């Protein structure tokens, strides 16, 4: 991968992964960690969208989640449910979203400790809300995301058409985090749109 894609992409992927890991597991800041994790999924969804689509949409997010994050994971939720959780968290700091209010999509409750899962599921069942709520273990979501990103990047390496699209889209990114001594940074800034 290092030879095929500019270092700045790999550095950005690594820094995003490290930031999510730091927030979720070292600092135990679950809400900001989940917010950044959902933003990262948005980024990957944007990079995987079809060439004819200039902007990332809900369907791209759901498609990426269902193609890369959910397969092979232990998560018991859907791409729509994760998108609803993303919207609720990022837009209202809530587990409720328009998808849960209007489209019958279950709200997701995120827990840090898998050992608490049986008790939380019992409380949900006891409250009669098992059709409305689903529990997701944060560690399992992180592991599924991390595995999904590796799979996405491996597929990208083996698909010249998608790799070229990635490079074309990538040229418009990351200029704000590159060291000002970097010649490529200056070149990107000097380009006319």
Protein Blocks (a to p, Z undefined) as FASTA:
>chain_A
ZZmpcfklmmmmmmmmmmmmmmmmmnopaklmmmmmmmmmmmmmmmmpcfklmbdcfklm
mmmmmmmmmnopabdcdfklmmmmmmmmmmnopabdfklmmnopacddddfblklmmmmm
mmmmmnopmmmpccddfklmmmmmmmmmmmmmmmmmmmmklmmmmmmmmmmgoklmgcfk
lmklmmmmmpcZZ
